[in-house]
């Protein structure tokens, strides 16, 4: 029986990415520590999150060393789902704005009731 040898990757790559994940996590925590608010806060958090997810997927899940067909088979459906989620979110906002505009309650008009005995 022929023995199939697996690919050997230098362990230094894993340590570099591990350290980089700690730096990105520290950056994510610094956003909270420095009390960054508004769109900048969420933009930074999402950037740090996507970078960490990308490094974990590429290096620790060995996607960077896979064939292109395997990489596309995993990443394309995920991208399509994310695009659909974004479109549904935009459509939901549009629906909510439309309902608030056209189905807003009428201004409150005080009506006096007379009571006859």
Phi and psi restraints in degrees (value plus and minus 20) as a CYANA .aco file:
   2 UNK   PHI    -101.7   -61.7
   2 UNK   PSI     116.6   156.6
   3 UNK   PHI    -113.7   -73.7
   3 UNK   PSI     105.9   145.9
   4 UNK   PHI    -112.5   -72.5
   4 UNK   PSI     101.3   141.3
   5 UNK   PHI    -111.8   -71.8
   5 UNK   PSI     114.7   154.7
   6 UNK   PHI     -99.8   -59.8
   6 UNK   PSI     145.4   185.4
   7 UNK   PHI     -90.7   -50.7
   7 UNK   PSI     121.2   161.2
   8 UNK   PHI    -129.2   -89.2
   8 UNK   PSI     103.1   143.1
   9 UNK   PHI    -129.0   -89.0
   9 UNK   PSI     120.1   160.1
  10 UNK   PHI     -79.9   -39.9
  10 UNK   PSI     116.8   156.8
  11 UNK   PHI     -86.5   -46.5
  11 UNK   PSI     -40.9    -0.9
  12 UNK   PHI     -82.2   -42.2
  12 UNK   PSI     -51.3   -11.3
  13 UNK   PHI     -81.6   -41.6
  13 UNK   PSI     -63.6   -23.6
  14 UNK   PHI     -85.4   -45.4
  14 UNK   PSI     -59.9   -19.9
  15 UNK   PHI     -87.5   -47.5
  15 UNK   PSI     -58.9   -18.9
  16 UNK   PHI     -82.1   -42.1
  16 UNK   PSI     -65.9   -25.9
  17 UNK   PHI     -87.5   -47.5
  17 UNK   PSI     -58.6   -18.6
  18 UNK   PHI     -80.0   -40.0
  18 UNK   PSI     -65.3   -25.3
  19 UNK   PHI     -84.3   -44.3
  19 UNK   PSI     -60.9   -20.9
  20 UNK   PHI     -83.2   -43.2
  20 UNK   PSI     -56.9   -16.9
  21 UNK   PHI     -84.1   -44.1
  21 UNK   PSI     -57.7   -17.7
  22 UNK   PHI     -84.4   -44.4
  22 UNK   PSI     -61.0   -21.0
  23 UNK   PHI     -84.7   -44.7
  23 UNK   PSI     -64.4   -24.4
  24 UNK   PHI     -84.8   -44.8
  24 UNK   PSI     -58.0   -18.0
  25 UNK   PHI     -85.9   -45.9
  25 UNK   PSI     -60.2   -20.2
  26 UNK   PHI     -82.6   -42.6
  26 UNK   PSI     -59.6   -19.6
  27 UNK   PHI     -82.5   -42.5
  27 UNK   PSI     -60.0   -20.0
  28 UNK   PHI     -83.9   -43.9
  28 UNK   PSI     -62.1   -22.1
  29 UNK   PHI     -89.8   -49.8
  29 UNK   PSI     -51.4   -11.4
  30 UNK   PHI     -86.3   -46.3
  30 UNK   PSI     -49.4    -9.4
  31 UNK   PHI     -79.4   -39.4
  31 UNK   PSI     -62.3   -22.3
  32 UNK   PHI     -92.5   -52.5
  32 UNK   PSI     -62.6   -22.6
  33 UNK   PHI     -82.5   -42.5
  33 UNK   PSI     -60.4   -20.4
  34 UNK   PHI    -103.2   -63.2
  34 UNK   PSI     -20.1    19.9
  35 UNK   PHI      36.2    76.2
  35 UNK   PSI      26.6    66.6
  36 UNK   PHI     -88.7   -48.7
  36 UNK   PSI     115.6   155.6
  37 UNK   PHI    -144.5  -104.5
  37 UNK   PSI     146.4   186.4
  38 UNK   PHI      60.0   100.0
  38 UNK   PSI    -174.1  -134.1
  39 UNK   PHI     -85.7   -45.7
  39 UNK   PSI     -52.4   -12.4
  40 UNK   PHI     -80.5   -40.5
  40 UNK   PSI     -60.7   -20.7
  41 UNK   PHI     -78.7   -38.7
  41 UNK   PSI     -71.7   -31.7
  42 UNK   PHI     -91.2   -51.2
  42 UNK   PSI     -53.4   -13.4
  43 UNK   PHI     -83.6   -43.6
  43 UNK   PSI     -66.7   -26.7
  44 UNK   PHI     -83.5   -43.5
  44 UNK   PSI     -63.4   -23.4
  45 UNK   PHI     -82.2   -42.2
  45 UNK   PSI     -63.1   -23.1
  46 UNK   PHI     -88.2   -48.2
  46 UNK   PSI     -59.3   -19.3
  47 UNK   PHI     -82.2   -42.2
  47 UNK   PSI     -67.6   -27.6
  48 UNK   PHI     -80.8   -40.8
  48 UNK   PSI     -61.8   -21.8
  49 UNK   PHI     -83.1   -43.1
  49 UNK   PSI     -66.2   -26.2
  50 UNK   PHI     -86.8   -46.8
  50 UNK   PSI     -58.2   -18.2
  51 UNK   PHI     -83.2   -43.2
  51 UNK   PSI     -65.0   -25.0
  52 UNK   PHI     -83.4   -43.4
  52 UNK   PSI     -64.0   -24.0
  53 UNK   PHI     -83.1   -43.1
  53 UNK   PSI     -59.6   -19.6
  54 UNK   PHI     -84.6   -44.6
  54 UNK   PSI     -64.8   -24.8
  55 UNK   PHI     -85.8   -45.8
  55 UNK   PSI     -60.3   -20.3
  56 UNK   PHI     -83.7   -43.7
  56 UNK   PSI     -65.2   -25.2
  57 UNK   PHI     -85.7   -45.7
  57 UNK   PSI     -64.6   -24.6
  58 UNK   PHI     -89.0   -49.0
  58 UNK   PSI     -66.6   -26.6
  59 UNK   PHI    -115.2   -75.2
  59 UNK   PSI     -76.1   -36.1
  60 UNK   PHI     -93.4   -53.4
  60 UNK   PSI     -46.7    -6.7
  61 UNK   PHI    -117.8   -77.8
  61 UNK   PSI     -12.6    27.4
  62 UNK   PHI      41.2    81.2
  62 UNK   PSI       4.3    44.3
  63 UNK   PHI     -89.2   -49.2
  63 UNK   PSI     -47.2    -7.2
  64 UNK   PHI     -87.6   -47.6
  64 UNK   PSI     -43.3    -3.3
  65 UNK   PHI    -121.5   -81.5
  65 UNK   PSI     -16.6    23.4
  66 UNK   PHI    -101.9   -61.9
  66 UNK   PSI     144.4   184.4
  67 UNK   PHI     -87.9   -47.9
  67 UNK   PSI     137.0   177.0
  68 UNK   PHI     -80.3   -40.3
  68 UNK   PSI     -58.6   -18.6
  69 UNK   PHI     -82.0   -42.0
  69 UNK   PSI     -61.7   -21.7
  70 UNK   PHI     -87.8   -47.8
  70 UNK   PSI     -61.1   -21.1
  71 UNK   PHI     -83.4   -43.4
  71 UNK   PSI     -65.7   -25.7
  72 UNK   PHI     -86.5   -46.5
  72 UNK   PSI     -54.4   -14.4
  73 UNK   PHI     -84.7   -44.7
  73 UNK   PSI     -44.1    -4.1
  74 UNK   PHI    -116.2   -76.2
  74 UNK   PSI     -61.7   -21.7
  75 UNK   PHI    -101.2   -61.2
  75 UNK   PSI     -55.1   -15.1
  76 UNK   PHI     -84.5   -44.5
  76 UNK   PSI     -70.3   -30.3
  77 UNK   PHI     -80.2   -40.2
  77 UNK   PSI     -56.6   -16.6
  78 UNK   PHI     -83.9   -43.9
  78 UNK   PSI     -63.1   -23.1
  79 UNK   PHI     -83.4   -43.4
  79 UNK   PSI     -60.3   -20.3
  80 UNK   PHI     -84.3   -44.3
  80 UNK   PSI     -62.7   -22.7
  81 UNK   PHI     -82.3   -42.3
  81 UNK   PSI     -61.6   -21.6
  82 UNK   PHI     -84.4   -44.4
  82 UNK   PSI     -57.3   -17.3
  83 UNK   PHI     -85.0   -45.0
  83 UNK   PSI     -62.6   -22.6
  84 UNK   PHI     -83.0   -43.0
  84 UNK   PSI     -60.8   -20.8
  85 UNK   PHI     -82.4   -42.4
  85 UNK   PSI     -62.2   -22.2
  86 UNK   PHI     -83.4   -43.4
  86 UNK   PSI     -64.1   -24.1
  87 UNK   PHI     -83.6   -43.6
  87 UNK   PSI     -61.3   -21.3
  88 UNK   PHI     -86.4   -46.4
  88 UNK   PSI     -54.8   -14.8
  89 UNK   PHI     -85.0   -45.0
  89 UNK   PSI     -64.6   -24.6
  90 UNK   PHI     -83.6   -43.6
  90 UNK   PSI     -60.9   -20.9
  91 UNK   PHI     -86.3   -46.3
  91 UNK   PSI     -57.4   -17.4
  92 UNK   PHI     -84.7   -44.7
  92 UNK   PSI     -60.8   -20.8
  93 UNK   PHI     -83.4   -43.4
  93 UNK   PSI     -62.8   -22.8
  94 UNK   PHI     -81.0   -41.0
  94 UNK   PSI     -64.2   -24.2
  95 UNK   PHI     -82.3   -42.3
  95 UNK   PSI     -62.8   -22.8
  96 UNK   PHI     -84.2   -44.2
  96 UNK   PSI     -64.2   -24.2
  97 UNK   PHI     -83.5   -43.5
  97 UNK   PSI     -60.6   -20.6
  98 UNK   PHI     -83.6   -43.6
  98 UNK   PSI     -63.1   -23.1
  99 UNK   PHI     -84.3   -44.3
  99 UNK   PSI     -61.6   -21.6
 100 UNK   PHI     -85.2   -45.2
 100 UNK   PSI     -53.5   -13.5
 101 UNK   PHI     -94.8   -54.8
 101 UNK   PSI     -68.4   -28.4
 102 UNK   PHI    -114.4   -74.4
 102 UNK   PSI     -39.9     0.1
 103 UNK   PHI    -135.6   -95.6
 103 UNK   PSI       4.9    44.9
 104 UNK   PHI     -87.1   -47.1
 104 UNK   PSI     123.6   163.6
 105 UNK   PHI     -85.0   -45.0
 105 UNK   PSI     126.3   166.3
 106 UNK   PHI     -85.5   -45.5
 106 UNK   PSI     132.2   172.2
 107 UNK   PHI     -77.8   -37.8
 107 UNK   PSI     121.9   161.9
 108 UNK   PHI     -89.8   -49.8
 108 UNK   PSI     103.8   143.8
 109 UNK   PHI    -133.7   -93.7
 109 UNK   PSI     103.1   143.1
 110 UNK   PHI     -95.3   -55.3
 110 UNK   PSI     108.3   148.3
 111 UNK   PHI    -136.9   -96.9
 111 UNK   PSI     106.5   146.5
 112 UNK   PHI    -105.4   -65.4
 112 UNK   PSI     112.4   152.4
 113 UNK   PHI    -125.2   -85.2
 113 UNK   PSI     112.5   152.5
 114 UNK   PHI    -120.7   -80.7
 114 UNK   PSI     116.8   156.8
 115 UNK   PHI    -128.8   -88.8
 115 UNK   PSI     103.3   143.3
 116 UNK   PHI    -129.1   -89.1
 116 UNK   PSI     116.0   156.0
